[in-house]
Amino acid sequence: MAPPNDPASPPLSIRKHDDSSDKYFDLSNGKFSVKGFPLLSEVPSNVTFAPFFSSICKPPDAPLALLQRVQALSHKGGFLGFHKEAPSDRLINSLGKLTGREFLSIFRFKTWWSTMWVGNSGSDLQMETQWVLLNVPEIRSYVIIIPVIDGSFRSALHPGTDGHVMICAESGSTKVTASSFDAIAYVHVSENPYRIMNEAYSALRVHLNTFKLLEEKAAPSLIDKFGWCTWDAFYLTVEPAGVWHGVNDFVEGGVSPRFLIIDDGWQSINFDGENPNEDAKNLVLGGTQMTARLHRLDECEKFREYKGGSMLGPHPPSFDPKKPKMLISKAIELEHAEKDRDKAIQSGVTDLSAFESKIQKSKQELDVMFCGDEKSVSTGSSGSCSCKADSYGMRAFTRDLRTKFKGLDDIYVWHALCGAWGGVRPGATHLNSKIIPCKLSGGLDGTMNDLAVVKIIEGGIGLVQPDQAGDFYDSMHSYLASVGITGVKVDVIHTLEYVSEEYGGRVELAKSYYRGLSDSLAENFKGSGLISSMQQCNDFFFLGTKQISMGRVGDDFWFQDPNGDPMGVYWLQGVHMIHCAYNSMWMGQIIQPDWDMFQSDHLCAKFHAGSRAICGGPVYVSDSVGGHDFELLKKLVYPDGTIPRCQHFALPTRDCLFRNPLFDKKTILKIWNFNKHGGVIGAFNCQGAGWDPQEKRIKGYSECYKLMSGSVHVTDIEWDQKKEAAQMGEAEEYIIHLNQAEELQLVSPKSEAMQITIEPSSFEIFSFVPVKKLGTRIKFAPIGLTNMFNSGGTIQELEYFDSESETCVKIEVKGGGDFLSYSNSSPEKCFLNGAEVAFEWLDNGKLSLNLPWTEAAGGVSEVAFLF
């Protein structure tokens, strides 16, 4: 490779195109137009537009192919700016009036989480909008407006009056002010609503040079695997014996986890005012720990005191799977009692003795339950982190787990970006931390009430000083790596924006922290062992993803409505899918989308499982010990703990982009994806809930929770979005397999759309497989294992041989069960792993046989049909 200043590698400049026909955008006479068609009117005179062809020198870490791609499309984008007279740390300005044009947008409904919203006016936008996609049918195109980072300011779109689109630029510190921005929002046009995302974020990657695209990074190895997260099983009561029995449950049930996430509850935390050297006691529910801080960087006492070999002997300690549920139930009872007291105070009640008595009774009962919980896997104290032997603690525990469960490739642990929810306790570690009061941006006034925010504001954050961020993460991660931890789930990421006043603002503080986190990730976890969570804001994506390559694209999995709506157990699950599908449109350009865990014994577990099967990411659950539906899990997971993963990340189909599949009473969510030898569409009836702008919360819309009708067509799959899939999109005919209905249909691109009807909280998965013509009469298409939700994903290799001497199809299939193909003619013979076997062929074209799972062959069978 030539050095940077070598003539063979001159700086790449993005130059202005001389051809006037390439000019897409124009800002003049108060109108912002694309190809002569107005997008925004009444644009203030202080708003500017600059085309994206100012000179850009090649960043040292940008691939040449990416730069060339951006250069070739530079005439399709540009930057909006604005200029004010008086500098401020927070400036709001209109970009113009948007009316009568349908849009799709993403906005933050909590500090941490984003979701979709549609409308046709600037006044329909929600606060903290991260981008807005405009439909421009006049030129069969789409325009996206993305608020970005300009200097030390980040931005978001807000609703204005009378249709105006407002942009808010803020630094997060009253000490950091500005009055002029030349590139505060990026605008891009494209004929394709999916390609526009890649084109726009590619341009911003080059412009900002503070993040990397997913295509430039390696995703964590766990994306092809099945795993278990401990959160919903234990909450904060997680401990070694429970984790052990949980993993063992899955193995004995026939679905071996390949990764384990030990969620919140393993850290050494305590509260201000408590003994600084002791862990907080008897914590159960999320929320009770949110004002606590790290007092040491290794595992808490219940993990430190694990004795190596405890679970490997002939008589391992027993574990009562009912115990976590009993603790959780009692803790919920206590939480409700405290809420009742708080409501009484708000309503003016002065005699609180009855409420306090009930609270104390619940606390005492909870303490008794904990006292009866013997430390069954420990024998005495192991001492401090620095002197404990290898036979104790997290190192011994992970070693025992891997000794017993040979397929357990990865063990991750949870931590908050600032350490714990409340950060790091001052004076407790070698790090210089300081409790910083929290200050929320005005843009968050439009978000949903959130217990996490309330608690964090209550306690402030013990913030490690930014110049020690690298030391902080490396100290924690290097220790974890040394004791057998292979990655981390980093949560509560967007707290940094609360505490940036004294640190140069939110952009500069974020840069310091993300630099330290990225360096540690590269050093300790192979560069990719990290799942980002509670991170769904442009600050993170533009500043924190040079190294991070995977993250959550939805809110948490809620098994019931925390606000008490009994129907929430159903409608919240559709809301989750909407978050994931639409967020993947932009997040998927930068990170591998993670659709989060679910519980296999939940009332809507099958609904979740159908979406995870084709989401293109890992599959993991948070089942309680003993609470599993193994038959359902076996439709998702191979016996070896791998999964038939799709080749792309799932995205909503075009006919869903400017619709609301949550409560418009007519739209079914359809998501598309690819397998190696076909395409897939999942159709999900998610109607029944959604965002209420007036109440500022997600709530149920019971009148929408009903049967929905729609249609599915082969052209709903965006075949041209993946190079390897493009040829499949040119087939003359396809076989459609309906996974739930167990039907086959032969169609062509000219066929009428298939009409479908789906019950609420239900789904169908449609596999589209190109039909191959062999000889003069044979039509063939392999479907895959129909006992798996993603049937097409089970096909590993496919070869056709068609000559005068031989007409044959050879297929490699992973998994065991019912293998199905379409053939309009019966084969003469069938071979399985070289041996001739019987098969079944029906007049409707169904060609089937049963495949075994052969461990020695990695579950892969070789099937051959001779015609």
N, C-alpha and C positions, 0 to 999 in steps of 0.2 A: 504494500500500500504506500502511495506517495505521501510524503510529509505534508502538513497543512499548507505550507507556502510554496510547495513545488508547482511549477507551471502545469504539471499534469492534472492538478486539482485546483483550478482557480476558484475563487469565491463565486458562488452561484447567485446571480442577480435575477430577481423577478421583474421583468420589464413590461412596460406598457405596450399593448398590442396596437399596431397602427391602424388595423382594419376597423373602421367605425361600426361595422356590423357586429363586432364582438362586444359592444357597449351594452350592458344589461341595465344598469341602474342610473337614475338621474334624480338629482335634488335641485329643483328650481321652482320659483314662484310659489313657494309654500307647499309643494307637492313632492312626495318621494315615490318614484315610479319604477317599474320593471318593464322593459321593452315597450314603454309608452303607456302602460296600464297602471293607474294610481294604486298604491298600497296604503299610503298615509297622506292625509290632507291636513291643512292648518298646521303645517310643520313650523315651529317657531324659528325666527330668523337666527337664533343663536345655536342652532343645530347644524352640524357639518357632515359631509360625507366625503370619504377619501377612498378611491379604488385600491384594491390590494395588489399594487404593483410597485410600491416603493421598494427601494433596494433592500434585499435581505441577504446578508452574508451567511454562508452555510454554517449552521451550528455544528460543533465538533461531533455531536452524538446522533445526528439525524442521518438515516440511510439515504444514499443518493437517489434510489428509486422513489422514495417518499418525496424528496425535494423536487424531483422532476415532475411527479404527478401533481404536486401543488402548483408548480410553475405553469403547467399546461392548462390548469383551470383557474388561474389567478384572475382572469377577466370576469369570472362569475361571482366574485365576492368583493367586499369592501367594508370599511369601518364607519360607524356613526360616532360623532362626538358632540360635545356641547361646551359652551363657554359662559361663565357667569362673572359678574363684576367682583363679588365678595367671596373670598375663600372660606371654606368650611370643612369640617370632617364628615359631613353628610349633606349631600346635595341631591335634590330631586328636580327633574326637568321633563317636560313633555317631549316625546319624539314625534308627535303628530296624532291625528285622529284616525282610528281604524273603525270602519263601520261596514256592515253588509258583506263581510268576507269571512268565511268559516275558518276557524283555527283549531289546532291541537296544541296544548301546552303542557308543561310540567312545572309544578309549583311545590314549595315546601309546606306541608300541612303540620309538621312539627319541626323543631330545630333540626332533627336528624333524618327525617323521612320525607320523601317526595312522592307525588302521584300525578295522574293525568287530569286535565280539565279541557273542556271544549266550549266554544262560543262563537260569536261573530262580531264582537265589538270590543274595543279597548277597555270598556267598562266591565266586560265580562271576565277579564283576567283576574286572577287571585294574587294576593300579596306574595312576594318572594318567588315570582315566576322565573324559572331557570332558562327557559327558551320557549319560543312560540313559532309554530310551523303554520304558514299561511297557504291555503289552497288558491292557486291562480289558474283556473281552468281556461281563461282567455288565451293563454299561451301553453296550455297543457303542462304546467310546471308548478313548482312549489318554492316558496321563499321562507327561509328560516332566519329569525333574529335571535342572537345569542348574547346576552349580557356577559361581559368578560372582565378581566383584570387589566387595569391601566395604572402603571406605577404601583403605588401603595394602596390603591383603592380597588375594591371588588364591587360588582354591581348586580342588580336584579331588576326585573320588570314589575311594576305595580299597576293596578287599575286606576284610571283617571275618570273624571266626570265627562259626560257628553262624548264618550267614545275615545277619549285620549289614552294613549299608551304612555305611561310614566316610566322613567328610568331613575333608579336610586343608586348613586355612587357613594360608598362609605369606606372610611379607613378603619374604624373601630377604635380610634383614639382622638381625643380633642386636641392632642398635640401635633397631629398629622393632618394638615389641611391642604386644599387645592381649590382652584376655581376653573380650571381648563382641562378638558379631556379630548384627545384626538381620536382615541380608539377605545371607547367604552362599551361598544356593542358591535358584534360582527354580523354581517348580512350576507347571505349566500343564496343562489338560485340553482335549481337542478330540475330536470325532467322526471326524476325518480325520487320518491319520498324516503327511500331507504339509502340510496346512494348519497343523497344530500347530507345525511348525517356523517358519513365517512369523509366526504369532501370537505365539509365545514370544519370538523374537528381535526382533520389533517392540516388544514390551513392554520388553525389556531395552535396546533402543536408546533408548527414551524415559526409562527409569529411570536408566541410566548416563550417557547423553548424551556418550559418549566415542568412539562409532563411528557409521557410517552404513550403512544397508542398500544393497544393490546397486541397488534401484529408485530411490535418490536420487542415483546417480552415473552418470557416463558411462564405459562400458567402452572399453578401447583399440581403436583402429580395426583392429588386426590380427586381431580375433576372426573376421572373415569371410574370412580369407585363409590362404594356404599359405606356409610359411616353412622355413628351414633353420637349424639350430643347429650350431655347429662342434664341440661337446664330444666326442662319440664318434668324430668324424673325426680329430681331432688331439690331444685332451687338451691338455696344456700346451705342445705344440709348434706351436700355431696361429701362422701368420704370413701376411703379405699375399698372396703368390703362391698359397698353398694355398687361401685364402679365395676369391680371384678365380676360380681354376680350378673350385672347388666350385660357385660360383654359375653359372658358364658351363656346367658339366655339365647342370644342370637345364634351363637355357634351351634348349640344343641337344637335350635329350631331350623337349621339348615341355611341360614344367611349370615355368613361370617363378616363382621365389619372389617374393613381394611383401614379405616381411620376412626379415631376417637377424639372427641373434643370435651375436655374437662372444663366446664363452663364456670361462671362466677361461683365462688365459695371455697376455692382452694388457697386463696392468698392470705397473707398475714396482715389483717386490718384491725384497727380499733378506732375508738372515738376520742375526740378531744376531751380531756378531763379524766379519761381512764388511765390505768397503769400503762405507760408507754411501751412496756416490754411484754405485754400480754395480749392475746387475741381477744376480740369481742366474742361474747358467748351467746349461744342460743339464737342465732339468726336463722330465719327461715325464708321469708318472702322477699322478692325483689322490691326494693323501696326502703326496707329496714336498714340496708347497708349503704345508702346513697350519700350519707354525710360522713361515712367512715373513710379513713385514709390508710395507706400502706405504712406500716412501721418497720418492715423489713422486706427485702426483695425476693425472699425464697418462700417456700410453701408454709402454710399454717400448721399449727400443732397436730391436728388430726392426720395430716399427711406426713409431717416430720416424724411422727411416732410409729409409722408403719414399720414393722420388722420384716426384713427380707425373708422369703420362704414361708411366711405365715399362711398364704393361700395355696401353697404348692404341696403341702403335706397330705397324708392320708386322711386326716381329720381337720379340714380347714374350718375356721370359725363360721358359724351359721349367720345368715342374714335374713331378717324379716322384711319382705317387700312391702308389708302393710305399714311399717314404721314411718317411712317418709310421707306416705299419704295421711297418716294420722297427725303427724307434725304439721303438715301443710294445712289440713282441715282446721286444726286448733288455731294456727296462726291467722287463717282467714277469719275465724270467729273473733279473734282479738282485733284484727284490723277493722272489722265491721263495728265492733263496740267503740273503738276510737273515733270512727267516722260519725257514729250516732252522737257521741259527746260533742264533737266539733259542730255538728249541725245544731245541736241544742244551744251551744254558745252563740252561734250566729243568729239564732231566733230569739235570743234574749233571756234564755233560762238561767237563773242564778243558782239554784240548788242542783249541783251536779253530783251529789253524793251517790245516787243510784248508778249513774254512768261510771263513776270512778270505781265503785265496788265491783261492777261487772268486769271492768278492765283488769283490776287487780286479780280477780278470780281467774280470769283467762290466762294472765301472765304466770300465776302460780301453777296452774295446771300444765302449762307449757314447760315450765322449769322442771316440774316433776317428771314429765315425759323425757326430757333430755337427761336428767340425772339417772334415769333407768337405762340409758343407752350406753352400755359398757363398751369400752374401747377394746373390742374383741380382737383386733389385729395388731395390737401394740403390747410391748412389755417394758414399761418404764420409759423414762425420758431419754431421748437421744442427744440432748444437748443442743448447742447452737449450730448454725449452718456450717461454720468454719471448722468444727472439730468432730462432727458426727461421722461415724464409720459408713462405709459403702453398704453395710447391711441394714441401714435404716433410711427412711425418708423417700422422697420422690424417686431418687435413683434406684433404690431397691424395688420400689413399686413398679416402675416402668420396665425394669429388667424382668421381674416376675411375670408381668403381663405378656411380654414378648416370648418368654420361655413357654408359657402355657398356650398362647394364641399366636401360632406361627405366622398367620397371614396379616397380623396387625402392623401395617407399614408405618403409619403415622399416628403420633399422639400430640395433639395440640392442647394448649391451655388458653384461657381467656384472660385478657386484662384491658383496662380502660386506657385510652391514649395518655392520660395524665397519671397512670399507674392504677389507682382505684377510682371509684366514682368521685371521691373527694380529694383525689390526688395523693401526694406523699406528705406524711406528717413531718412538720419542721423539727429538726434536731434528732430524728429517729434513725437516719441513715447518714452516709457520708456526703449525701447530696445537699445542696443549698436550696431548700424549698421555702416558700412563703405563702401564707394563706391570702389569697386574693379575692376580694368581693366580686360578685358577678354582676355584669351589666348587660342587659339584653338590647339588641338592636330594635329600633322602631318597627322594622319590617316584620319582626316576629309577633307583633301585636295581632296580626291576622291569623295566627296559627292556633292549633288546638290546645286546650288545657292539658298539661302533661305533668304527672307526678314527678318524673325525673327532673324536670326543670325546676319545679317547686323546691324539691329537696336540695338540688345543687345550689340554688340561690340561697337557701337557708344556711348551708354550711360553708359556702365558698369553696374554692379549689386550692389545695396545697400544691402550688405550681413550682416544679423544678425550674430554676432559672434557665432561660433559653440557651445560654452558652454551655450549659451542662446537659443539654438534651441528648447529645451523642453518648456521653458517659452514662446517663440514666438508662437508655435502652440497651446499650452494650452490657452494662453490669447485670441487668435483669436477664437479657436473652442469652448471654454467654453462660450464665449459671444454668439456665433452663436447658440449653443445648448439652451441657456437660452431664446432666442427669437424665438424658434420654428423651427430652421434648424436641419434636421436629418442626414445630410451627406454633403460631399464635393467632388467636382471633382477637383483633384489636377493636374495641367497642367504644361507645361514648365519644366519638371522634370530634364532633363539632362543638365541644365545650370551649375550645380555644378562642372562639369569637367572643365569649363572655368576659375574657380576662386579658384583653390586649391593650388596655388603656396605657399602661406604663411601658409597653414593650414595642413601640413603633407601629402599633396597629395590627389588625388581624392578618394581613398579608405577610408582614415581616415576621410576626410570631410563628405563623404557620410554616413559613420557609425554614426557620430554625428547627422546629420540631420534626417536620417531615424529612429534612436532611438527615437528622440523627436517626430517625426510624428507618429510613431507606438504607443507610450505611450499616446499621445493625442487622437488617434483614439480609443484606448481601453477605455479611460476615458470618452470621450464625445460623441462618435457616435456608441455605442454598439459593438465596436470592428470590425465592418465590413462596416460602412457607408462611403465608399470612392471608387471613380472611379479614377484610375491612368491613366494619358494620357501624350503623348510626352515623353515616358519612355522606348522605345524599344531598350534597350542596356543592355549588361550583367551586368554592374555595378548595375543597379537597381534590376535586378532579383536575383542576388546573395547577395545583401546587404540590399535591401529595402522591402522584402516581408515576413518578419516574421509575420506581422499582416495584411498587405494589401492582399486582396483576389480577387480583380477584376480589370481589366484594358483593355484598348483599344488594339486591335490587328491589326488595320489598320491605315493608314494615315487618315486625315480629309476627310469627304465627300465634294467633290468639285462639285458644280452644273454646272460649266463651267471651261474651261481651263484658268487659270490666265495668261497664256502666249499668249492667243489670237487665238488658233486653234479652228475654229468653230465646228469641229467634236469632240472636247474635251467633249462637253456635253454628248456625247455617250461613247466614249472609256475610259474616266476616271472612269466610273462606274465599268467596268470590272477589271480595275487595282485595285480598292478598294477591290473587292472580292478576288482577288489573294493574296493581302497583308493579309487579314483576315484568309483565309483558311490555308495558309502555316505557318504563324506565330503561329497559334493555335497549331501546332505540338509541339512546345517547350514551349510557354507561357502557354498553357493549362495545363501543368504539375504543374504550380505554381500559376496561377491566373485563375479566370473565364473569358474566352474570351468575350469581348464586341465588337460587330461589328459596333458600332457607329450609329449615327442617319442618316436619309435621309429626303427628302421632298416628301410628298405624291402626290404633283401635278407636280413633275419633269417629264421630258420627258421619263426618264428611271425608274420612280418610281416603276413600276410593277416588273422590273428586280431586283431592290434592295429588294423589298418586298418578292420575292420568296426566296432569300438567307436568309433574316432575319427570315423567318418562320421556317427554319430548322437549324439555327445556334446554337441553344441551349442556347442562352443568352436572355437578355431583348430586347424588341422592343421599340424604341423611334424615334420620328421625330422632325424636326426643322421647321415645317411649319410656314409660315407667317400667321398673323391673317387674316382669311377669305380665305386662300389659301389651301384648303384641297380636297382630293378625299376620301370621306367617304366610298364609295363602296369598294375601294381598302383596306382601313384600316380595314373594317369589315371582310376581308378575313384573317386578322392577329390577330384581337383582339376581345374578347368577350365583350358584352355590359357592364360588370362590370369592365372592364379595365385589366383583367387578360388575359393570352395568353396560347395557347396549345403548351407549350415548349417541345422540345425534351429532352431526358434523358441524353445526353452526349454533348460534343461540336463538331461541324462539322469539319471534316478533309478531305483532298483530297484523292481520291482512289489511289490504288497502281499504276495503269497504268498512273497516272498523276504525280507521284513523281519525275521522272527524265526527265520530259517534260516541255515545256514552253507554257502554255495555253494562253499566251498573243500575241505572234507573231511568232509561228512556223508553222502557216498555216494549222495545222492538228489536234490539241488537243482541245477537249472540257473539260472545268473544270468540274469534277464531285466531289461532296462532299457527304459523308455518315454520317448517324446519326441513333439513335434509338428512337423509341417511346416505351411506356410500353408494347404494344402488337404487335409490328412489327418494321420493319426497313424502312429507307427512303434514297433515293438518289436524289440529285438535280443536274441537268445537265445544265450548263450555258455556253453560247458562249461569252467568254470574249476577243476573238481575236480582235486586232486592235491597240494595244499600248504597251509600256513597256520601260524598262531601256535601254538607249543608253550609253555604256561605254565610247565612244569617246567624246560625247557631255556632259556627266555627268548629264543627266536629263531624266525624263520620257516624252516620246513624242509619237505622233501618228504614226502608221504604216498602212496607209490607204489600202495598198494592202492586208492586213490580215483581214480587216473588211468585212467578207463575210460569206456565208452559210458554216456550218461545219457539218461533219458527224462523227458518232462514234457508240459506242455500250454500252449497259447496261446489267449487269447480276447480279443475286442474290448474287453471291460470291464477288461482289464488296463491299458488306457490311462486315465490319470486326466484325462479330458476337461475336467473342471470346474476344473482348476488353472490354466487360462489363459482369460481372458475370451473371446478370439477363437476358442478351440477348442471352447467349450462347445456351440455349436450343432451342430458336427460329431458330438458325442457323442449327439445325439438322432436320428440317421438310422435309418431302418427297415431298411436293408440296407447292407452294405459289401462291397467287393471286397478280398480279401487277396492281395497279391502276395508270393511267396517269392523273394527276390533270388537266392539260391544255387541253389535247385531249379528256378527259372524256371517256377513254377506260379501259376495263378490259382484262387481259390475264392470263391464267392458265399456270404455268411453274413448272419445277422441277430443282434441281441443275444440272441435266444432259442436260437440254435444251440448244439449241444454244442461244447465246447472242442476245438480241433484238437490231436491228439496228435503229439508230435514226439520224435525221437531224434537226438542230436547226439554226434559223436565227440569225444574229448578234444582240447582246443586248437582247437576248431572252432566254427562259429557259423551262424546263419541270421538274416536281417533280414526282418521282416514289415511290409509297408506296408499300412495300413488306409485305404481311401478311401471316403467316403460315396457311395452310388449315387444318382444323380439320375434321377427319372422324367420323361420328356419325352413329351407327348401321352398316348396311351392304351396304347402298347406298348413304347416305347423305354426302356431302362435304360442309363445311361452313367456311367463313372467313369474319369478320367485317372490313369494310374500314374506316368508320367514316363519318363526315360531309364533303361532297364534296364542299360545298361553302366556306370552309376554305382551305388555301394553305397546311397546315399540317393536312390533314384529319385524319391521324392515331393518332395524338396527342389529339384528342377530346375524344377518348375512355379512360374512367377512370378505369373501371373494366370489367372483362369478365369471365363468368363461363359457363361451359358445363355440362349438366346432361344427361347421356346416360344409360338407364336401360330398362328392359323389360316393365316397366310400364310407362316410360316417356322419351321422347327425347326432350330436351329443351335447348335453349341458352338464357342466361340473360346478358344484357349489360348495363352498366352505361355510358351515353354519356353527355358531357358538351357542351352546345351551342344550338342554334336554327338553323334550316334549313334542308337541304336535307341529310338525313342519308342513307348511302348505305352499303349493304353487298353483298357478293357473296354466292349464294346457288344454287347447281345444281338441287335442288328440291324445290317446293313451300311449305312453311309452311302451316299448317292447320289453325293456328290462330296467331295473333299478339296482344300483350298487351303493352300499353303505360301508365306507372304509375298506373298499376293495372286495367286499363279499356281496354276492347277489342276495337281495331281500325282497319280500313282498311289499306291495304298495296298494293304495286304493285310488281309483280314478272314477269320477262320476260324469254323467253327461253334461252337467253344468260347468265343467272345466276344472272342478276341484281335484287336485292331485295331492295326495297326502301320505305321510308315513310318520312313524314315531321314532324319535332320535333319543339315544341314551346320553347321559352326562358321563363322559369318560375322563376321570381325573388325570390320568397319565398323559392325555392329549390336550390338557388345558380346557376340556369341555368342547373342543372343536371336532366336528364330524365332517367327513368328505362324502358328499352325495353326488351321484352321477345318474342321469337319465339317458338311456339310449333309445332313439326313435327309429 
